[in-house]
Amino acid sequence: MRKRYDWNDGWLFSEQFEDAMTEPAYDEKNMRPVRLPHTVKETPFDYFDESCYQMVSGYRHRFAAPKEWEGKRAAVTFCGAAHEAAVYVNGEKI
């Protein structure tokens, strides 16, 4: 039986991506809490300048997998990753 978990709460965000963000021990103190879906930059409807919102940014979310997941396969779906996303789990790109 499939079970769905809502992970929209509890994310951290930074407009500036650093390679170190992929590591489990990254210092998150300069990241701000956000809820998904999230936009990297809000812009007025009457103003359009791509340079103000096109950036490589970073999101982080910590969770502990339940014990009953051990030895099982899990799938994660991101609804709304705009153009491209690289996903890391415990420092490994998946």
N, C-alpha and C positions, 0 to 999 in steps of 0.2 A: 504494500500500500504506500502510495506517495504522500508525503506530508510537506506542506509549504510553510516556510518561516518568513515573516516580514522583517527585513533588515534595513528598513528605510530610516530608522532612528539611530543615533549614536555614531554618525560619521564625522570625521575631521577633514578639514579642507585647507589647502594652501594654493594661492594663485601661482606661486613659483614652485616648480617641481625640482627636486634634488634626487640624484641617484640613491642617496642614503635613505630616502623614504621607503625603499623596497626592503630594508632590513628590519627585522623584528625589534631591535633595540633602538630604533630611531627616536630622538627626543621630540615629542609632539607639542611642546609648550607654545610654539609659535603658530600652531594650526588652530583654526576656529571650528566650533561645532556647527554642523549643518544637518538638515534632514533631506533625504532624497524624495522626489526628484529635486535637483538643485541647478541653478544657473551660475556660471562663473562670474558673470557681470550683468547687472541690470542696466539697460540703456533706455533713454526716452524714446517714445514712438516716433518723434519727429527728428531724430538724430541717428545717423547710421555711419559709423566709422569702424570698419572691421578691425583696425589695429587696437581698439580698446578692449576687445574681448577674445581675440585669437591668441591663445597662449597655451603652453603646456603646463597644466596644473596637476595637483596631486590630492588624492582622497585616501583616507585610511579608516579601517574599521577593525576592531578587535572582537573576537568571540572565542568561546570555548565549545568545541564540538561535544555533543552528548556522548557518553560512554557507549551507548547502543549503536553509534555510528561506526565503531571500530570494525575494520575489515569490510566495510560496505562502501559502495560508490555514492558520491553526492554530486549533484549538479547545481550550479549557481547561474541564475539568469539576471543580467543587468538590463533593465528596461530604461533606456534613455541615455546610454553612453553615446554622445553625439557623433563624433567623427571617427575616433580611434581610441582604443583602450588597451593598455597592457596591464594584466592582472598578476599580482604576486601573492603567494601564500607562504608564510614563514620564510621570506627571502627568495623563493623560487618562482620563476615565471611559469605560469600555467597556460 
